[in-house]
Amino acid sequence: MLQVGLGLPGSPRGAAEDFPLDQLGKRSRSYSALVSSGGGDMETTQGPADSPQVPVLIISEAETWDIDASSCMGCGQFVDWDKMPELDQQPSAHSQSLTQTSKELKKLAREGHWATNHALRARTYQQIIQHIPCRLVTPDALVYRDVTSRLFGKQSVSSHPLPEFLGGCRMPTYCLTMEGVTAVKKILICLGNFFPDITYSPILPAVVALLLHYSEDEAQCFENVSRLVTCNDSHTSYIDQSFLAHQASCMTFGDLAKRHCPAAHRLIASTSENVFEVYSEWLGWIFGDLPFDYTIRVLDVYLLEGQKVLYRIALALLRQHRLSVTSGELEVTNVKGDLKAFVQNIREHMTADKLLERAFGIRLFSRKEIWLLQMANRKALAEKGVTVVQRRQLFHLAVDMLNFSSAIVTAQEMRIVWSWIPERFSLFPPVLLFSTSENGCSLQRFYSCCEGYEPTVLLIKTTQGEVCGAFLSSDWNERKKSGGTSSFFGTGECFVFSVRPEMERYEWVFIKKPELTKAVPRSPRQRLPSPASPVLSTSPPGGHLASSNHLTVPVLQRAKGHLSPYLAIRHFLLPSKTASMFMSGTREGIIIGGGGGQALYIDADLYYGRTEHCETFDNPPLCQENFQVQLLEAWGFRNAYSP
């Protein structure tokens, strides 16, 4: 038997407790033993003769986070150590010091610095969470102890119903003992009592269970989770707390997957009837299917960087699954089930280090842009009436395979096009606004039929049987705001595509190459982007539509209170105006994309057209470069924005 200072609740700090070291097996030692031995990551300081040694971390910079080495000394009491994976025994490069600036902490977390030492991870978690800004009135460990003594008394936890926000959610147990599982349930019950506004939160049980592995007791775990729930940092969010917020996050992941994993998205769209149903499992991949040692590495970074990290990890998993399918390692039968099985067997494909490396190699937009997209998705869901849990997500099957009718594309082709559209719009069924076969070949009639609808989808079939088109994010009525001059409008959500002979989408160049630009900085007090910005460039009136030398790229004013559009050009510092020529319309014709050529040009008779490479979308010609239009259709969305 080995006597070590456990510092358990209810005992004086540093008091000796009997702890059979052989119970931990050869692969792991108790946190207490690690603390006593210094854990390989700490030095010890000697106090007075009658006081125990206390391990400390050397802090070398003035602007630091203090890691209190005396905290979390009794962690691990709820852990089944036989289930815990072996630690990475590689020596740490920072064994004698740990720089505590926020930036360097993020770097260390990504590199897995505290993956080699349970005690170091427990202490670091505690201090990171204590530095998370949260609401002034946030329940702490003392409150938990008081409430649990009154709430549970001598009754067993089974006599208390679990909170309603857990309805249908997974409750992973990871490496916890039965006592640990009971503790998770008690903490969740108390969270439900303290936070009645939480109505749906599938991530919460997993976060509680993971943190309990590295908590001193239930009370400390409760306090730390409460801080995540009440985080009020405008730049970082942790836990969705309603069905609406959760669905918006799933939609946002779908939007990001379309942009950053186009090959994987095509695979899912072609093999799954309900694409959103696949994407709605994204959090389950991370917190339900990944092995524990992978998930805990994700948590290391998540506590420092928030929800954006989860998007990165899920995108990296999606990409790797697609690579495995392409290489012949996997065969797709049921893409939803295949993805789940792939994540569960991730060890066969990549290490945790490689997963994080791939995740942080994805160049996502800023937190502000992702936040704007989430808010837009929430607004679209609310307008659809989706605010509470729905048993079936039929509202995502917007394109009715039986009743959809187009003279240009099949229902299956339209469903794939619809899957490319931002999630908040693809909720709604398509409605035919204009067709040359019904409304004639008149550009003015095209404008009058489409005005008032935002966004629209343009479909073109050539006399050679080729089909292409564009998703246009702004109302065609915006063309009138430039007066007599020709100008471009729209946002970076616009894209062009081809359907036949091959289906391919070409997005705004800055989605594929975000390093070419950067987000416009905002002042500390600015919560939302300004509703209006100066025009990026001007040109004299009377400029010809097809000449890029006489085109303006105005930043259009929005009505007060209107949600700022995602990927609006005013949010970016662009290297040139040719990179943001989304859509333009005059009496002479319409242009989609510009700079070095036009992705699509259609004349006033809606008969002659041209397609070229352009800088805005970096696309090849979408069909034969000079073509004649056989049919043209414009489709809108039957939603609250429609007249």
C-alpha positions as CSV (number, residue, x, y, z in Angstrom):
1,M,0.0,0.0,0.0
2,L,1.2,3.5,-0.9
3,Q,0.2,6.5,1.2
4,V,-0.3,9.6,-0.9
5,G,-1.9,13.1,-0.4
6,L,-5.3,12.9,-2.1
7,G,-6.8,16.1,-0.8
8,L,-10.3,14.5,-1.1
9,P,-13.4,16.6,-0.2
10,G,-14.0,16.6,3.5
11,S,-10.3,15.9,4.4
12,P,-7.6,18.4,5.0
13,R,-5.6,19.2,1.9
14,G,-2.6,17.0,1.8
15,A,-3.9,14.5,4.3
16,A,-2.7,11.0,3.7
17,E,-5.2,8.3,2.4
18,D,-4.6,4.7,1.8
19,F,-4.8,4.0,-2.0
20,P,-3.9,0.6,-3.5
21,L,-1.7,1.5,-6.5
22,D,-2.0,-2.0,-8.0
23,Q,-5.7,-1.4,-8.6
24,L,-4.8,1.0,-11.4
25,G,-2.9,-1.6,-13.4
26,K,0.5,-1.2,-15.1
27,R,-0.7,1.3,-17.6
28,S,-1.8,4.2,-15.4
29,R,-1.4,5.7,-11.9
30,S,-3.8,7.6,-9.8
31,Y,-4.0,11.3,-10.0
32,S,-2.8,11.5,-6.5
33,A,0.3,9.4,-7.1
34,L,1.0,11.6,-10.2
35,V,0.7,14.7,-8.1
36,S,2.9,13.3,-5.4
37,S,5.6,12.4,-7.9
38,G,5.3,15.6,-9.8
39,G,3.8,13.9,-12.8
40,G,6.9,14.7,-14.9
41,D,5.4,18.1,-15.7
42,M,5.9,20.0,-12.4
43,E,8.4,21.1,-9.9
44,T,7.8,21.0,-6.2
45,T,8.4,23.7,-3.6
46,Q,9.3,22.9,0.0
47,G,7.4,24.8,2.6
48,P,7.8,24.6,6.4
49,A,9.1,21.4,7.7
50,D,5.7,20.1,8.8
51,S,3.9,21.0,5.5
52,P,3.8,18.7,2.4
53,Q,5.5,19.4,-0.8
54,V,3.2,21.3,-3.3
55,P,3.8,20.9,-7.0
56,V,3.8,24.2,-8.9
57,L,4.1,25.3,-12.5
58,I,6.8,27.8,-13.5
59,I,5.2,30.9,-15.1
60,S,7.6,32.9,-17.2
61,E,5.4,35.6,-18.7
62,A,3.6,38.5,-17.0
63,E,0.4,38.1,-19.0
64,T,-0.5,34.6,-17.9
65,W,-3.1,32.3,-16.5
66,D,-2.1,30.9,-13.2
67,I,-2.4,27.1,-13.1
68,D,-3.0,26.3,-9.4
69,A,-1.2,23.0,-8.8
70,S,-3.1,22.4,-5.6
71,S,-6.5,22.0,-7.3
72,C,-8.0,18.8,-8.6
73,M,-5.8,16.6,-6.4
74,G,-8.6,14.1,-5.7
75,C,-9.7,13.7,-9.3
76,G,-10.5,10.3,-10.8
77,Q,-12.8,8.9,-8.1
78,F,-15.5,8.2,-10.7
79,V,-13.2,6.6,-13.3
80,D,-13.0,2.9,-14.1
81,W,-9.3,2.8,-14.8
82,D,-9.5,-0.6,-16.5
83,K,-11.4,1.2,-19.3
84,M,-9.1,4.2,-19.6
85,P,-6.8,4.1,-22.7
86,E,-3.1,4.1,-22.2
87,L,-1.5,7.5,-21.9
88,D,0.9,8.7,-24.6
89,Q,4.3,8.2,-22.9
90,Q,6.2,10.6,-25.1
91,P,8.1,13.1,-22.9
92,S,6.6,16.6,-23.0
93,A,8.7,19.4,-24.4
94,H,7.4,21.6,-21.7
95,S,8.1,19.4,-18.7
96,Q,9.6,22.1,-16.6
97,S,7.4,25.1,-17.6
98,L,4.1,25.8,-19.2
99,T,3.6,29.2,-20.7
100,Q,0.1,30.3,-19.9
101,T,-0.9,33.0,-22.4
102,S,-4.2,32.2,-24.1
103,K,-2.5,31.9,-27.5
104,E,0.1,29.5,-26.4
105,L,-2.4,27.4,-24.4
106,K,-4.3,26.9,-27.6
107,K,-1.1,25.7,-29.3
108,L,-0.3,23.3,-26.5
109,A,-3.9,22.0,-26.5
110,R,-3.8,21.3,-30.2
111,E,-0.4,19.5,-29.8
112,G,-1.8,17.3,-27.0
113,H,0.5,18.6,-24.3
114,W,-1.6,17.5,-21.4
115,A,-2.6,14.2,-23.1
116,T,0.4,12.6,-21.4
117,N,-0.6,13.4,-17.8
118,H,-4.1,13.0,-16.2
119,A,-3.3,15.3,-13.3
120,L,-2.0,18.0,-15.6
121,R,-5.2,17.8,-17.8
122,A,-7.4,17.9,-14.7
123,R,-5.7,21.0,-13.3
124,T,-5.6,22.7,-16.7
125,Y,-9.3,22.1,-17.3
126,Q,-10.2,23.6,-13.9
127,Q,-8.2,26.8,-14.6
128,I,-9.3,27.2,-18.2
129,I,-13.0,27.0,-17.2
130,Q,-12.5,29.3,-14.3
131,H,-11.3,32.0,-16.8
132,I,-14.3,31.6,-19.0
133,P,-16.4,34.8,-18.7
134,C,-19.9,34.0,-17.6
135,R,-23.0,35.6,-16.1
136,L,-22.6,37.3,-12.7
137,V,-25.1,34.9,-11.1
138,T,-23.8,31.4,-11.9
139,P,-24.3,28.5,-9.4
140,D,-21.1,27.2,-8.0
141,A,-19.9,24.1,-6.1
142,L,-21.2,25.3,-2.7
143,V,-24.7,25.8,-4.2
144,Y,-24.6,22.3,-5.7
145,R,-23.7,20.7,-2.4
146,D,-26.5,22.6,-0.6
147,V,-29.2,21.8,-3.2
148,T,-28.3,18.1,-3.6
149,S,-28.5,17.5,0.1
150,R,-32.1,19.0,0.0
151,L,-33.1,17.6,-3.4
152,F,-32.0,14.0,-3.0
153,G,-31.6,13.5,0.7
154,K,-31.5,9.7,1.3
155,Q,-33.5,9.0,-1.9
156,S,-31.8,7.3,-4.8
157,V,-31.4,9.2,-8.0
158,S,-33.7,6.8,-9.9
159,S,-36.6,8.3,-8.0
160,H,-36.0,11.7,-9.7
161,P,-37.0,12.1,-13.4
162,L,-34.2,13.2,-15.7
163,P,-34.7,16.7,-17.2
164,E,-36.9,17.0,-20.3
165,F,-34.1,18.6,-22.3
166,L,-32.5,15.1,-22.5
167,G,-35.4,13.7,-24.5
168,G,-34.0,11.4,-27.2
169,C,-30.4,12.5,-26.4
170,R,-27.5,10.0,-26.0
171,M,-26.0,9.7,-22.6
172,P,-22.4,8.4,-23.1
173,T,-20.7,7.0,-20.1
174,Y,-17.1,6.7,-21.5
175,C,-14.8,5.3,-18.8
176,L,-17.0,6.1,-15.7
177,T,-17.9,3.7,-13.0
178,M,-21.6,3.1,-12.1
179,E,-21.1,5.6,-9.3
180,G,-19.9,8.0,-12.0
181,V,-23.0,7.4,-14.2
182,T,-25.2,8.1,-11.1
183,A,-23.2,11.3,-10.5
184,V,-23.8,12.4,-14.1
185,K,-27.5,12.0,-13.7
186,K,-27.5,14.0,-10.4
187,I,-25.6,16.8,-12.1
188,L,-28.0,16.8,-15.1
189,I,-31.0,16.9,-12.8
190,C,-29.5,19.9,-10.9
191,L,-28.7,21.6,-14.2
192,G,-32.3,21.2,-15.2
193,N,-33.5,22.8,-11.9
194,F,-31.1,25.7,-12.1
195,F,-31.5,26.4,-15.8
196,P,-35.1,25.9,-16.7
197,D,-34.5,27.8,-20.0
198,I,-32.6,24.8,-21.3
199,T,-35.2,23.0,-23.4
200,Y,-33.0,20.8,-25.6
201,S,-29.3,20.1,-25.4
202,P,-27.9,16.8,-26.8
203,I,-24.3,17.8,-26.1
204,L,-24.8,18.5,-22.4
205,P,-24.7,14.8,-21.1
206,A,-21.5,14.2,-23.0
207,V,-19.8,17.4,-21.6
208,V,-20.8,16.5,-18.1
209,A,-19.5,12.9,-18.4
210,L,-16.2,14.0,-19.9
211,L,-15.5,16.7,-17.3
212,L,-16.4,14.3,-14.5
213,H,-13.4,12.1,-15.4
214,Y,-11.2,15.1,-14.4
215,S,-13.2,16.7,-11.6
216,E,-12.5,16.5,-7.9
217,D,-16.1,15.7,-7.1
218,E,-19.7,16.2,-8.5
219,A,-19.8,19.8,-7.2
220,Q,-16.7,20.9,-9.1
221,C,-18.0,19.3,-12.2
222,F,-21.4,21.0,-11.8
223,E,-19.8,24.4,-11.3
224,N,-17.6,24.0,-14.4
225,V,-20.5,22.9,-16.6
226,S,-22.6,25.8,-15.3
227,R,-19.8,28.2,-16.4
228,L,-20.0,26.8,-19.9
229,V,-23.8,27.1,-19.9
230,T,-23.7,30.7,-18.8
231,C,-20.7,31.8,-20.9
232,N,-21.3,35.4,-22.1
233,D,-18.3,35.8,-24.3
234,S,-19.5,37.4,-27.5
235,H,-16.8,35.6,-29.5
236,T,-17.2,32.0,-28.1
237,S,-20.2,29.7,-27.5
238,Y,-20.2,26.2,-26.0
239,I,-23.6,24.6,-25.5
240,D,-26.8,25.0,-27.6
241,Q,-29.7,25.1,-25.2
242,S,-32.8,24.8,-27.4
243,F,-34.0,22.7,-30.2
244,L,-34.0,25.8,-32.4
245,A,-30.3,26.5,-31.6
246,H,-29.4,22.9,-32.1
247,Q,-31.1,22.6,-35.5
248,A,-29.5,25.9,-36.6
249,S,-26.1,24.4,-35.7
250,C,-26.9,21.3,-37.7
251,M,-27.9,23.5,-40.7
252,T,-24.7,25.6,-40.3
253,F,-22.6,22.4,-40.3
254,G,-24.5,21.4,-43.5
255,D,-23.6,24.8,-45.0
256,L,-19.9,24.4,-44.1
257,A,-19.8,20.8,-45.4
258,K,-21.1,22.0,-48.8
259,R,-18.3,24.6,-48.9
260,H,-15.4,22.7,-47.4
261,C,-16.2,19.0,-48.3
262,P,-17.8,19.2,-51.7
263,A,-16.9,15.7,-52.7
264,A,-18.3,14.3,-49.5
265,H,-21.4,16.3,-49.9
266,R,-21.9,15.0,-53.4
267,L,-21.6,11.5,-52.1
268,I,-24.2,12.1,-49.3
269,A,-26.6,13.9,-51.7
270,S,-26.4,11.1,-54.2
271,T,-26.9,8.2,-51.8
272,S,-29.2,9.7,-49.1
273,E,-32.8,10.7,-49.5
274,N,-32.5,13.2,-46.6
275,V,-29.1,15.0,-46.5
276,F,-30.0,17.0,-43.4
277,E,-30.7,13.8,-41.5
278,V,-27.1,12.8,-42.1
279,Y,-25.7,16.1,-41.1
280,S,-27.8,16.3,-38.0
281,E,-25.6,13.5,-36.6
282,W,-22.5,15.6,-36.6
283,L,-22.2,16.2,-32.9
284,G,-22.9,12.5,-32.3
285,W,-19.9,11.6,-34.4
286,I,-17.7,13.6,-31.9
287,F,-19.3,12.9,-28.6
288,G,-20.9,9.5,-29.2
289,D,-18.9,7.6,-31.8
290,L,-15.2,8.7,-31.4
291,P,-13.1,6.7,-29.0
292,F,-12.6,8.3,-25.6
293,D,-9.0,9.2,-26.2
294,Y,-9.9,11.0,-29.4
295,T,-12.9,12.8,-27.8
296,I,-10.9,14.0,-24.8
297,R,-8.3,15.5,-27.2
298,V,-11.2,17.4,-28.9
299,L,-12.4,18.6,-25.4
300,D,-8.9,19.9,-24.7
301,V,-9.2,22.4,-27.5
302,Y,-13.0,22.9,-27.3
303,L,-12.7,24.4,-23.8
304,L,-10.3,27.0,-25.1
305,E,-11.8,27.8,-28.5
306,G,-15.5,26.9,-28.3
307,Q,-18.0,25.4,-30.8
308,K,-16.0,26.4,-33.9
309,V,-13.6,23.6,-33.0
310,L,-16.4,21.0,-33.2
311,Y,-17.2,22.2,-36.8
312,R,-13.6,21.6,-37.7
313,I,-13.4,18.1,-36.3
314,A,-16.7,17.0,-37.9
315,L,-15.5,18.4,-41.3
316,A,-12.2,16.6,-41.0
317,L,-14.1,13.3,-40.2
318,L,-16.3,13.9,-43.2
319,R,-13.3,14.5,-45.5
320,Q,-11.5,11.4,-44.2
321,H,-14.5,9.2,-44.8
322,R,-14.8,10.4,-48.4
323,L,-11.0,9.7,-48.9
324,S,-11.5,6.2,-47.5
325,V,-14.4,5.6,-49.9
326,T,-12.4,6.9,-52.9
327,S,-9.4,4.7,-52.0
328,G,-11.6,1.6,-51.9
329,E,-11.1,1.1,-48.1
330,L,-14.8,1.5,-47.6
331,E,-18.0,0.7,-49.6
332,V,-21.0,2.9,-49.3
333,T,-24.2,1.1,-48.5
334,N,-26.0,3.3,-46.0
335,V,-24.1,6.6,-45.8
336,K,-25.5,7.6,-42.3
337,G,-24.6,4.2,-40.8
338,D,-21.3,4.0,-42.7
339,L,-20.2,7.4,-41.3
340,K,-21.1,6.2,-37.8
341,A,-19.1,3.0,-38.2
342,F,-16.2,4.9,-39.8
343,V,-15.9,7.3,-36.8
344,Q,-16.2,4.4,-34.3
345,N,-13.3,2.7,-36.1
346,I,-11.3,5.9,-36.7
347,R,-8.1,4.2,-35.3
348,E,-7.8,2.2,-38.5
349,H,-7.6,5.4,-40.5
350,M,-5.9,8.2,-38.5
351,T,-4.4,9.0,-35.1
352,A,-5.9,11.7,-32.8
353,D,-2.9,14.0,-33.7
354,K,-3.6,13.6,-37.4
355,L,-7.3,14.3,-36.9
356,L,-6.6,17.6,-35.1
357,E,-3.9,18.4,-37.7
358,R,-6.4,17.9,-40.5
359,A,-9.1,19.8,-38.6
360,F,-7.0,22.9,-38.1
361,G,-5.8,22.7,-41.7
362,I,-9.4,23.7,-42.8
363,R,-9.6,27.4,-43.4
364,L,-12.9,28.4,-42.0
365,F,-14.3,31.9,-41.9
366,S,-14.2,33.9,-38.7
367,R,-16.4,33.3,-35.7
368,K,-18.4,36.4,-36.6
369,E,-19.2,35.0,-40.1
370,I,-20.2,31.6,-38.6
371,W,-22.3,33.4,-36.0
372,L,-24.1,35.4,-38.8
373,L,-24.8,32.1,-40.6
374,Q,-26.2,30.5,-37.4
375,M,-28.4,33.5,-36.7
376,A,-29.7,33.5,-40.3
377,N,-30.5,29.7,-40.0
378,R,-32.3,30.3,-36.7
379,K,-34.4,33.0,-38.2
380,A,-35.3,30.8,-41.1
381,L,-36.3,27.9,-38.8
382,A,-38.4,30.2,-36.6
383,E,-40.2,31.5,-39.7
384,K,-40.8,27.9,-40.7
385,G,-42.3,27.3,-37.2
386,V,-39.6,25.0,-36.0
387,T,-39.0,25.9,-32.4
388,V,-39.7,22.6,-30.5
389,V,-38.6,19.0,-31.0
390,Q,-40.2,17.4,-34.0
391,R,-40.3,13.6,-34.3
392,R,-39.6,13.6,-38.1
393,Q,-37.7,16.2,-40.0
394,L,-39.9,16.2,-43.1
395,F,-39.5,19.9,-43.4
396,H,-36.1,19.3,-45.0
397,L,-37.5,17.3,-47.9
398,A,-38.5,20.5,-49.7
399,V,-38.3,19.1,-53.3
400,D,-41.3,16.7,-53.7
401,M,-40.1,13.9,-55.9
402,L,-43.6,13.1,-57.1
403,N,-45.1,16.6,-57.6
404,F,-42.0,18.6,-58.7
405,S,-42.2,19.6,-62.4
406,S,-39.6,21.5,-64.5
407,A,-39.0,21.6,-68.3
408,I,-35.3,21.7,-67.7
409,V,-34.2,19.5,-64.8
410,T,-35.6,16.3,-63.2
411,A,-36.7,16.1,-59.6
412,Q,-33.6,14.3,-58.6
413,E,-31.4,16.9,-60.3
414,M,-33.3,19.7,-58.6
415,R,-32.9,17.9,-55.2
416,I,-29.1,17.9,-55.7
417,V,-29.2,21.6,-56.7
418,W,-31.4,22.3,-53.6
419,S,-28.8,20.5,-51.4
420,W,-26.2,23.0,-52.5
421,I,-28.3,25.9,-51.4
422,P,-27.8,27.4,-47.9
423,E,-29.7,25.4,-45.4
424,R,-32.0,28.3,-44.3
425,F,-33.4,28.5,-47.8
426,S,-33.5,24.9,-48.7
427,L,-36.0,24.4,-45.9
428,F,-38.6,25.8,-48.3
429,P,-40.1,24.2,-51.4
430,P,-39.2,25.7,-54.8
431,V,-41.8,27.8,-56.6
432,L,-41.6,28.5,-60.3
433,L,-41.5,32.3,-60.9
434,F,-40.7,32.6,-64.6
435,S,-40.4,30.3,-67.6
436,T,-39.7,31.3,-71.2
437,S,-42.1,28.5,-72.3
438,E,-45.0,30.2,-70.3
439,N,-44.0,33.9,-70.0
440,G,-42.1,34.4,-73.2
441,C,-38.6,35.6,-74.0
442,S,-38.7,39.0,-72.3
443,L,-36.1,40.3,-69.9
444,Q,-38.4,42.9,-68.5
445,R,-41.0,40.2,-67.7
446,F,-38.3,38.1,-66.1
447,Y,-37.5,41.1,-63.8
448,S,-41.1,41.7,-63.0
449,C,-41.8,38.1,-62.1
450,C,-38.6,37.7,-60.0
451,E,-38.7,41.0,-58.1
452,G,-39.7,40.6,-54.5
453,Y,-38.2,37.1,-54.2
454,E,-34.9,36.6,-52.5
455,P,-33.0,34.4,-53.3
456,T,-33.7,32.9,-56.7
457,V,-32.3,30.0,-58.7
458,L,-31.7,30.5,-62.5
459,L,-31.8,27.4,-64.7
460,I,-30.8,27.5,-68.4
461,K,-31.0,24.7,-71.0
462,T,-29.2,25.3,-74.3
463,T,-30.2,24.1,-77.7
464,Q,-27.4,21.6,-77.4
465,G,-29.1,20.0,-74.4
466,E,-26.6,21.3,-71.8
467,V,-28.0,22.6,-68.5
468,C,-26.4,25.2,-66.2
469,G,-27.5,27.9,-63.8
470,A,-26.9,30.0,-60.8
471,F,-28.0,30.6,-57.2
472,L,-28.6,34.3,-56.7
473,S,-28.8,35.6,-53.2
474,S,-30.3,39.0,-53.7
475,D,-33.6,40.4,-55.0
476,W,-33.3,41.5,-58.6
477,N,-35.0,44.7,-57.5
478,E,-31.6,45.7,-56.1
479,R,-30.5,46.6,-59.6
480,K,-32.6,49.8,-59.5
481,K,-30.7,51.2,-56.6
482,S,-27.6,52.2,-58.7
483,G,-29.6,54.7,-60.7
484,G,-28.7,54.7,-64.4
485,T,-25.3,53.0,-63.9
486,S,-24.6,49.4,-64.4
487,S,-23.5,47.8,-61.1
488,F,-23.1,44.5,-59.4
489,F,-24.9,43.4,-56.2
490,G,-25.4,40.2,-54.2
491,T,-23.4,38.4,-51.6
492,G,-20.7,35.6,-51.4
493,E,-23.5,33.0,-51.1
494,C,-24.1,33.3,-54.8
495,F,-22.7,30.4,-56.9
496,V,-22.9,29.1,-60.4
497,F,-23.3,25.5,-61.4
498,S,-23.5,23.0,-64.3
499,V,-26.0,20.1,-64.3
500,R,-25.4,18.4,-67.7
501,P,-23.3,16.9,-68.9
502,E,-21.7,16.9,-65.4
503,M,-23.0,18.3,-62.1
504,E,-20.6,20.7,-60.5
505,R,-20.8,23.8,-58.3
506,Y,-18.5,26.9,-58.3
507,E,-18.6,29.1,-55.3
508,W,-17.2,32.5,-54.5
509,V,-13.5,32.4,-54.8
510,F,-12.9,33.5,-51.2
511,I,-14.7,30.4,-49.9
512,K,-12.1,28.2,-51.5
513,K,-9.2,30.7,-50.9
514,P,-10.0,32.7,-47.7
515,E,-6.3,33.6,-47.4
516,L,-6.9,36.1,-50.2
517,T,-8.9,38.3,-47.9
518,K,-9.6,39.0,-44.3
519,A,-12.7,40.0,-42.3
520,V,-13.2,43.7,-41.6
521,P,-12.2,44.3,-38.0
522,R,-14.9,45.5,-35.7
523,S,-14.7,47.8,-32.7
524,P,-15.1,46.2,-29.2
525,R,-18.6,47.7,-28.8
526,Q,-19.8,46.6,-32.2
527,R,-22.0,43.6,-31.8
528,L,-23.4,43.5,-35.3
529,P,-22.0,44.7,-38.7
530,S,-23.0,48.2,-39.7
531,P,-26.1,48.2,-41.8
532,A,-24.4,50.3,-44.4
533,S,-20.8,50.9,-45.7
534,P,-19.3,53.2,-48.3
535,V,-19.3,52.0,-51.9
536,L,-16.1,50.0,-52.6
537,S,-15.6,51.6,-56.0
538,T,-17.4,54.0,-58.3
539,S,-17.5,54.7,-62.0
540,P,-19.1,57.4,-64.2
541,P,-22.7,56.7,-65.3
542,G,-23.4,55.2,-68.7
543,G,-20.8,52.4,-68.4
544,H,-21.4,49.4,-70.6
545,L,-22.6,46.3,-68.9
546,A,-20.0,43.9,-70.4
547,S,-17.0,46.1,-69.5
548,S,-15.4,45.5,-66.1
549,N,-13.8,49.0,-66.3
550,H,-17.2,50.7,-65.8
551,L,-18.8,48.6,-63.2
552,T,-19.4,49.6,-59.6
553,V,-19.6,47.1,-56.7
554,P,-22.0,48.9,-54.2
555,V,-22.6,47.8,-50.7
556,L,-26.4,47.9,-50.5
557,Q,-28.2,49.4,-47.5
558,R,-30.6,47.1,-45.7
559,A,-33.8,48.0,-43.9
560,K,-33.3,48.7,-40.2
561,G,-33.4,45.5,-38.2
562,H,-32.8,43.2,-41.2
563,L,-30.3,40.5,-40.4
564,S,-27.0,41.3,-42.1
565,P,-26.5,38.8,-44.9
566,Y,-24.0,36.1,-44.5
567,L,-20.9,36.7,-46.7
568,A,-21.8,40.2,-47.6
569,I,-18.9,41.9,-49.2
570,R,-18.8,44.7,-46.6
571,H,-17.5,42.2,-44.1
572,F,-14.3,41.7,-46.1
573,L,-11.3,43.6,-47.2
574,L,-11.1,42.5,-50.8
575,P,-8.0,42.8,-53.0
576,S,-10.0,43.9,-56.1
577,K,-13.6,44.7,-57.1
578,T,-13.5,42.0,-59.8
579,A,-13.6,39.3,-57.0
580,S,-17.1,40.3,-55.9
581,M,-19.0,40.7,-59.1
582,F,-21.9,38.5,-58.2
583,M,-25.0,39.6,-60.2
584,S,-26.0,42.5,-62.4
585,G,-28.9,43.4,-64.6
586,T,-29.8,46.2,-67.0
587,R,-32.2,46.5,-70.0
588,E,-29.5,45.0,-72.2
589,G,-29.1,41.8,-70.3
590,I,-28.0,40.0,-67.1
591,I,-24.5,39.0,-66.0
592,I,-23.6,36.5,-63.3
593,G,-19.9,36.7,-62.2
594,G,-17.3,39.0,-63.5
595,G,-13.6,39.8,-63.7
596,G,-11.7,38.5,-66.8
597,G,-15.0,37.3,-68.2
598,Q,-18.5,36.5,-67.2
599,A,-19.6,33.1,-65.7
600,L,-23.0,33.7,-67.4
601,Y,-24.3,36.4,-69.8
602,I,-27.8,36.4,-71.2
603,D,-29.1,39.0,-73.7
604,A,-32.3,41.1,-73.5
605,D,-34.1,38.6,-75.7
606,L,-33.2,35.7,-73.4
607,Y,-31.9,33.9,-76.5
608,Y,-28.2,34.4,-76.9
609,G,-25.8,33.6,-74.1
610,R,-22.1,33.3,-73.2
611,T,-20.1,31.6,-70.5
612,E,-16.5,32.1,-69.6
613,H,-14.0,31.8,-66.7
614,C,-14.5,34.6,-64.2
615,E,-12.5,35.8,-61.2
616,T,-15.5,35.9,-58.9
617,F,-16.2,32.2,-59.0
618,D,-13.0,30.9,-60.6
619,N,-15.1,28.7,-62.8
620,P,-14.5,27.1,-66.2
621,P,-17.1,27.7,-68.9
622,L,-20.4,26.1,-67.7
623,C,-21.3,24.8,-71.1
624,Q,-20.4,25.6,-74.7
625,E,-19.0,29.2,-74.5
626,N,-21.4,30.8,-77.0
627,F,-24.8,29.2,-76.8
628,Q,-28.5,29.7,-77.6
629,V,-31.1,29.4,-74.9
630,Q,-33.8,26.8,-75.5
631,L,-35.4,27.2,-72.1
632,L,-34.9,29.5,-69.1
633,E,-36.5,29.2,-65.7
634,A,-36.3,31.2,-62.5
635,W,-37.3,29.5,-59.2
636,G,-38.0,31.1,-55.9
637,F,-38.6,30.0,-52.3
638,R,-42.1,29.9,-50.8
639,N,-41.3,31.6,-47.4
640,A,-41.7,34.7,-45.4
641,Y,-39.5,36.8,-47.8
642,S,-41.8,36.0,-50.7
643,P,-44.6,38.4,-51.7
